[in-house]
């Protein structure tokens, strides 16, 4: 078995204990990490938050790393920063940091139910937690939505292609609190929002793409044109500073 190539070319943290031990969870094979291993990886983050904080601080202190991370990250239209901290090719996985900044009112979160083309497991790193609602299409009852397919247009992979009118019904409601781990496969349709208006950050360990397309649902009358916004280097360093400040109050190095 070959040694896992767990450090991206732009990652200055080669050899950091957090990343090295995380990569040891994943086998170096063609199938990529499964959901069970992604769950173990998220639990590794939970059980080693001090080591994660040290790794994150090292990234934020390196100008080249900050520039690279900002280029591949963005502000989601629903008000949180989706930050890709690390991308590994063999085995294939990503480590993302999702941050909802402090605000005057509670964020509406992701208002459009959606699925993903990849499996993931996430850990609530700091904050009061997230509110998860899972949905299923139903023939009757439920609420009306417009269904779109993401990834079906070869000329524009990010385009949402209309795919009919459906009804959705909540099937599960879950509060994922500080320290909790949540896992999600490609069949799950859900929404996510922070529990309160304080700073909330989650760490997402994402596996390889399993399906070519995924679904997004919009309420009738809502626009499907919801572009991402650029995340600047200053945004990244400011958000990381706040996250680390919160962790300093709750985690011993």
Secondary structure by P-SEA (a helix, b strand, c coil): ccccccccccccccccaaaaaaaaacccccccccaaaaaaaaaaaaacaaaaaaaaaaaaacaaaaaaaaaacccccccccccccccccccbbbbbbbbbccccccccccccccccccccccccccccbbbbbbbbbbccccbbbbbbbcccccccccbbbbcccbbbbbcbbbbbcccbbbbbcccccbbbbbccccbbbbbbbccccccccbbbbbccccccbbbbbbbcaaaaaaaaaaaaaaaaacccc
